[in-house]
Structure formats: C-alpha cells, structure tokens
C-alpha cells in the first residue's frame, strides 16, 4: 500500500497541472498564431516593413491591386478607397488613398483589420505605412484621407504558387473601438 501512494500523488499533481497548462496554451495561441501568420502570410496576412527596407528591384511585371473597404454594421462611418483598382509594377513602391467620413453626431474611434487575397500572395504584399497600424478617431462630420504605402515583393514572380497571380485584393474593415479602450 505504501508503494501506491507516490504514484497516486504524481497522478493527482499531473491531473491538477493539466488544466493550468491548457489555460496557458489558450492564452499563448493568439500571439503564436498572429506571429505565424505575419511571418508566412498565411490567411492573407500582409508583411510590414519600414521605408528603408523597401525593395530596390522593380520588375517589368504589371499587376492590378484592387481595394475593398467596409465598416462594421452600425459604426456610422462611410469608408472607401479613392480608386478601386490600380495597376502597379511588381517591386515598385505605391501609394493608395482611402477616405473615411464620420456620419454621426459623436466622436468615434475605429481600428481597421485587413487581409489580402489570394491568401498565398500575403507573404509578398508588404505595407510600409498604413492607417491600420493605429486607431483612427473622427469627430462628428469629419472627413479624412488616409494613405497606404505598399509594394509587392518581386519574389512573388519566382514562387510557383504565386507567379501566375495577376490581381491582388487588399481588403479593410473598420470596427469601432470600445469606449474607454481608445488610446489618447
């Protein structure tokens, strides 16, 4: 009977630690998934770069970049790209403009989420500057123009999974930031 007790204690400790380990894994899953998506472009997640790291080689390949803009239901904003489609040279730095209007009588802070389709092109679509990196606060009736500076990495042409892509869609959706959570 004495020999059974240590084994029983180890089992109880293991069973008690299992929920704690699962809880810790649950909290780590979101940042780990985000890091995975940002490093691989999985799910249309774009890359982020500084102005200094933009590519220096512009290829002769042209492609269309289509822009899609949405707002969460009931947000009270109008949000749209100034041009729906632009033709770009792969490797060249480009700028697109979006317009947001607060159609309400109160201040609204929003944050944009984004993705790129087709999904496999996300690892080659790099944003240098984007309004989606920070919260945007608009006063009642305020209208703002917001730039996105980006390039499509020339490595897209060499990848067998992406070399035939002729159009990339960059899609944004603005969501309201909960009251009290807006950064000042």
C-alpha positions as CSV (number, residue, x, y, z in Angstrom):
1,X,0.0,0.0,0.0
2,X,2.9,2.4,0.7
3,X,4.2,2.0,-2.9
4,X,0.9,3.1,-4.4
5,X,0.8,6.5,-2.6
6,X,3.7,8.2,-4.5
7,X,2.3,7.1,-7.8
8,X,-1.2,8.4,-6.7
9,X,0.4,11.8,-5.7
10,X,2.1,12.1,-9.1
11,X,-1.2,11.4,-10.9
12,X,-3.1,13.9,-8.8
13,X,-0.4,16.6,-9.5
14,X,-0.4,15.8,-13.2
15,X,-4.2,16.0,-13.4
16,X,-4.2,19.3,-11.5
17,X,-1.5,20.8,-13.7
18,X,-3.2,19.7,-17.0
19,X,-5.9,22.4,-16.9
20,X,-3.3,25.0,-16.0
21,X,-1.2,24.0,-18.9
22,X,-4.2,24.1,-21.2
23,X,-5.2,27.6,-20.0
24,X,-1.6,28.9,-20.6
25,X,-1.7,27.4,-24.1
26,X,-5.0,29.0,-24.8
27,X,-3.6,32.5,-23.9
28,X,-0.4,31.8,-26.0
29,X,-2.4,30.6,-29.0
30,X,-3.5,34.0,-30.3
31,X,0.0,35.7,-30.2
32,X,1.6,32.5,-31.6
33,X,-1.0,32.3,-34.4
34,X,-0.5,36.0,-35.2
35,X,3.3,35.6,-35.4
36,X,2.9,32.6,-37.6
37,X,0.5,34.4,-40.0
38,X,2.7,37.5,-40.1
39,X,5.9,35.5,-40.9
40,X,4.3,33.3,-43.5
41,X,1.5,35.4,-45.0
42,X,-1.0,32.7,-44.0
43,X,-4.6,33.7,-44.4
44,X,-3.8,36.8,-46.4
45,X,-1.8,38.5,-43.7
46,X,0.4,41.1,-45.2
47,X,4.0,41.8,-44.3
48,X,5.1,45.1,-42.7
49,X,8.3,47.0,-43.5
50,X,10.0,50.3,-42.8
51,X,10.6,52.7,-45.6
52,X,14.3,51.8,-45.6
53,X,13.6,48.1,-46.3
54,X,11.6,48.6,-49.5
55,X,12.8,46.6,-52.5
56,X,15.3,48.1,-54.9
57,X,14.4,46.0,-57.9
58,X,11.4,46.8,-59.9
59,X,10.4,44.1,-62.3
60,X,8.7,44.6,-65.7
61,X,5.6,42.6,-64.5
62,X,2.5,44.6,-64.0
63,X,-0.5,43.6,-61.9
64,X,-3.7,45.0,-60.5
65,X,-4.2,45.8,-56.9
66,X,-7.9,46.0,-56.0
67,X,-9.0,47.8,-52.8
68,X,-12.1,46.8,-50.8
69,X,-13.3,48.9,-47.8
70,X,-16.0,48.0,-45.3
71,X,-17.3,49.2,-41.9
72,X,-18.8,47.2,-39.1
73,X,-22.6,47.4,-39.0
74,X,-23.9,50.4,-37.1
75,X,-20.5,52.1,-36.9
76,X,-21.8,55.3,-38.6
77,X,-18.8,55.8,-41.0
78,X,-18.5,55.8,-44.7
79,X,-15.2,54.3,-45.8
80,X,-14.0,53.8,-49.3
81,X,-10.9,53.7,-51.5
82,X,-10.3,56.7,-53.7
83,X,-9.5,54.3,-56.6
84,X,-10.9,50.8,-56.6
85,X,-8.1,49.3,-58.8
86,X,-4.5,50.5,-59.6
87,X,-2.1,48.9,-62.0
88,X,1.4,48.6,-60.3
89,X,4.8,47.4,-61.2
90,X,5.9,44.5,-59.0
91,X,8.7,45.7,-56.8
92,X,7.8,49.4,-57.0
93,X,6.6,51.5,-54.0
94,X,3.0,52.6,-54.4
95,X,0.5,54.7,-52.5
96,X,-3.2,54.4,-52.3
97,X,-5.7,56.7,-50.6
98,X,-8.8,55.8,-48.6
99,X,-11.4,58.2,-47.3
100,X,-13.3,57.9,-44.1
101,X,-16.3,60.1,-43.0
102,X,-17.9,60.1,-39.6
103,X,-21.6,60.5,-40.4
104,X,-22.7,60.6,-36.8
105,X,-23.1,63.4,-34.2
106,X,-20.5,61.9,-31.8
107,X,-16.8,61.1,-31.8
108,X,-16.0,57.5,-33.0
109,X,-12.6,55.8,-32.7
110,X,-12.1,52.9,-35.1
111,X,-9.4,50.3,-35.9
112,X,-9.1,48.6,-39.3
113,X,-8.4,45.0,-39.8
114,X,-7.1,43.8,-43.2
115,X,-6.3,40.9,-45.3
116,X,-5.1,40.1,-48.8
117,X,-6.5,37.7,-51.4
118,X,-5.4,35.4,-52.8
119,X,-4.1,34.2,-49.5
120,X,-0.8,32.9,-50.8
121,X,0.1,36.5,-52.0
122,X,0.0,37.8,-48.4
123,X,3.7,36.9,-47.8
124,X,4.7,39.1,-50.7
125,X,2.4,42.1,-50.1
126,X,4.3,44.5,-47.8
127,X,2.9,47.6,-46.2
128,X,5.3,50.4,-45.3
129,X,2.8,52.8,-43.9
130,X,-0.9,52.1,-43.1
131,X,-3.7,53.7,-41.2
132,X,-4.5,50.1,-40.0
133,X,-1.4,50.2,-37.7
134,X,-3.1,52.7,-35.4
135,X,-6.6,53.7,-34.1
136,X,-8.3,56.4,-36.0
137,X,-10.6,59.0,-34.3
138,X,-13.0,61.0,-36.2
139,X,-15.1,63.9,-34.9
140,X,-18.7,64.3,-35.9
141,X,-18.9,65.0,-39.6
142,X,-15.1,64.8,-40.0
143,X,-13.7,63.5,-43.3
144,X,-10.1,62.3,-43.5
145,X,-7.9,60.9,-46.3
146,X,-5.6,58.1,-45.2
147,X,-2.7,56.7,-47.2
148,X,-1.4,53.2,-47.5
149,X,2.2,52.8,-48.9
150,X,3.0,49.4,-50.1
151,X,4.9,47.2,-52.5
152,X,4.6,43.7,-53.9
153,X,7.9,41.8,-53.4
154,X,9.5,40.7,-56.6
155,X,9.9,37.2,-55.1
156,X,6.2,36.7,-55.9
157,X,7.3,36.1,-59.5
158,X,9.7,33.3,-58.6
159,X,7.3,31.4,-56.3
160,X,5.5,28.6,-58.3
161,X,2.4,29.2,-56.1
162,X,2.1,32.9,-56.9
163,X,3.8,33.6,-60.2
164,X,0.5,33.5,-62.2
165,X,-1.3,35.9,-59.9
166,X,-2.3,39.0,-61.9
167,X,-4.5,40.7,-59.3
168,X,-4.3,41.1,-55.5
169,X,-7.1,42.4,-53.4
170,X,-6.4,44.4,-50.2
171,X,-9.5,44.5,-48.0
172,X,-10.1,46.6,-44.9
173,X,-12.9,46.5,-42.4
174,X,-13.2,49.3,-39.7
175,X,-14.5,48.3,-36.3
176,X,-15.4,50.7,-33.5
177,X,-13.0,50.7,-30.5
178,X,-14.9,50.1,-27.3
179,X,-15.4,53.3,-25.2
180,X,-12.7,53.6,-22.6
181,X,-10.3,51.5,-24.7
182,X,-9.4,54.2,-27.1
183,X,-5.8,55.4,-26.8
184,X,-5.3,59.1,-26.2
